[in-house]
């Protein structure tokens, strides 16, 4: 029997993880802009390369976890 909640959770995790991987630069840039609120420096902020890479890695781990949940939910 298929576990519907597991399928839904797996699909949500895959979608969120893929979105984080796809939009890692934009998400990280928004986070840096929020962090810069109240600082004295002026101008546009850019995220560090390592931060974007770490965000992509996190998104990949979430998507992989979603695939595992999905596979376990679809087992007979």
Buried (B, 14 or more C-beta within 10 A) or exposed (E): EEBEEBBEBBBBBBEBBBBBBEBBBEBBBEBBEEEBEEEEEEEEBEBEEEBBEEBBEBBBEBBEBBBEBBEEBEEE
